[in-house]
Amino acid sequence: MTHDLSSESIYDHPLIAELYDTSENYTDDVELLRRLIGDSGPLDILECFSGTGRILVPLAGDGHRITGIEIAPSMAARASEKLERLGAKIVDRVTLKVRDVLDGGWGTGYDLLIIGANAFYELPSADAQAHCVEMARDALAPGGHLFIDNDDYKGNWGAGPFGRERVVFEGVGSDGAYGRWSMEGIRFDEAGAVLHSRRRWHTRSPDGHEHDVEYVSKKHPVSAGEVRVWLDQYGFETLHVFGDRHGTPHSVASERAIFWARKLD
Ligand SMILES: C[S@@+](CC[C@H](N)C(=O)[O-])C[C@H]1O[C@@H](n2cnc3c(N)ncnc32)[C@H](O)[C@@H]1O
């Protein structure tokens, strides 16, 4: 079965959410955010692409009021479970919206908006990414801050490899089922800089039953230069650009481009 990712999220499976949490358990971006927030809390925060709450849950624990927008119900459900375990006081500070960020409905008046962990690489075009910066402007209060963290694309995806499958993650979940998420580049359109790829989600239940789902996806690899232009265009002042999550200043050689910008009054 092949699905088009514009209508469905590949992350929407409980085992994907569980394996995502096992493999993506770094916290250095949360620590960077805590340093940037300093003692100016508690804040009203929006995190787009909030996933299983890797960033959202600790910030809620710090006392902030936080809204997450996440397209995959299974990812959002895992975030909810983590919040429930922390107790009613923290649950009351969090709103989770299960929806496509591109459909809007972000709300308004936030002090901080987070688009972290390569979230722009979930989107199919530069236009969609730029639209997120525009919607961030509308959702933030004057003087509010925007945090955007992505790999800084260096223009080399046209060289492939294509037709070679690469495992993104795999493992066995708590119920004994095995899952493997893999992807393979199909082609790169230089015109809009869009990678077309095939992603496969393979599962094997404890009784040996195997199942495969294929998705076709498009992504635009974003560069620091593009984000800088969109921030200028939509009324932000860029305060810092970091080249890694330890807060090292960005340079042309940096693998990441992490923006900390302020919406102009
Ligand atoms: C790489 S994960 C990051 C999750 C989380 N922010 C973190 O740092 O761990 C990206 C998440 O974005 C979600 N996502 C992808 N496209 C989306 C969209 N158009 N609207 C809302 N969420 C989306 C995926 O389902 C996935 O949970």
The ligand as an SDF file (V2000), in Angstrom:
LIG
                    3D

 27 29  0  0  0  0  0  0  0  0999 V2000
   11.0720   14.9610   13.9520 C   0  0  0  0  0  0  0  0  0  0  0  0
    9.5510   14.9190   14.8540 S   0  0  0  0  0  0  0  0  0  0  0  0
    9.9220   16.1140   16.0900 C   0  0  0  0  0  0  0  0  0  0  0  0
    9.0520   15.9860   17.3020 C   0  0  0  0  0  0  0  0  0  0  0  0
    9.4330   16.8830   18.4730 C   0  0  0  0  0  0  0  0  0  0  0  0
    9.3510   18.2960   18.1410 N   0  0  0  0  0  0  0  0  0  0  0  0
   10.8220   16.5850   18.9980 C   0  0  0  0  0  0  0  0  0  0  0  0
   11.6310   17.4810   19.0310 O   0  0  0  0  0  0  0  0  0  0  0  0
   11.0760   15.4560   19.3970 O   0  0  0  0  0  0  0  0  0  0  0  0
    8.4870   15.7890   13.7810 C   0  0  0  0  0  0  0  0  0  0  0  0
    7.0130   15.7010   14.1720 C   0  0  0  0  0  0  0  0  0  0  0  0
    6.2830   16.5800   13.3220 O   0  0  0  0  0  0  0  0  0  0  0  0
    5.0400   15.9810   13.0030 C   0  0  0  0  0  0  0  0  0  0  0  0
    4.5400   16.6020   11.7600 N   0  0  0  0  0  0  0  0  0  0  0  0
    4.9840   16.3980   10.4910 C   0  0  0  0  0  0  0  0  0  0  0  0
    4.3140   17.1620    9.6250 N   0  0  0  0  0  0  0  0  0  0  0  0
    3.4190   17.8870   10.3610 C   0  0  0  0  0  0  0  0  0  0  0  0
    2.4410   18.8580   10.0380 C   0  0  0  0  0  0  0  0  0  0  0  0
    2.2780   19.2600    8.7730 N   0  0  0  0  0  0  0  0  0  0  0  0
    1.6970   19.3960   11.0330 N   0  0  0  0  0  0  0  0  0  0  0  0
    1.8890   18.9880   12.3270 C   0  0  0  0  0  0  0  0  0  0  0  0
    2.8110   18.0740   12.6970 N   0  0  0  0  0  0  0  0  0  0  0  0
    3.5600   17.5190   11.7290 C   0  0  0  0  0  0  0  0  0  0  0  0
    5.3600   14.5110   12.8740 C   0  0  0  0  0  0  0  0  0  0  0  0
    4.2000   13.7020   13.0180 O   0  0  0  0  0  0  0  0  0  0  0  0
    6.3840   14.3320   13.9950 C   0  0  0  0  0  0  0  0  0  0  0  0
    5.7760   13.9550   15.1970 O   0  0  0  0  0  0  0  0  0  0  0  0
  1  2  1  0
  2  3  1  0
  2 10  1  0
  3  4  1  0
  4  5  1  0
  5  6  1  0
  5  7  1  0
  7  8  2  0
  7  9  1  0
 10 11  1  0
 11 12  1  0
 11 26  1  0
 12 13  1  0
 13 14  1  0
 13 24  1  0
 14 15  1  0
 14 23  1  0
 15 16  2  0
 16 17  1  0
 17 18  1  0
 17 23  2  0
 18 19  1  0
 18 20  2  0
 20 21  1  0
 21 22  2  0
 22 23  1  0
 24 25  1  0
 24 26  1  0
 26 27  1  0
M  CHG  2   2   1   9  -1
M  END
$$$$
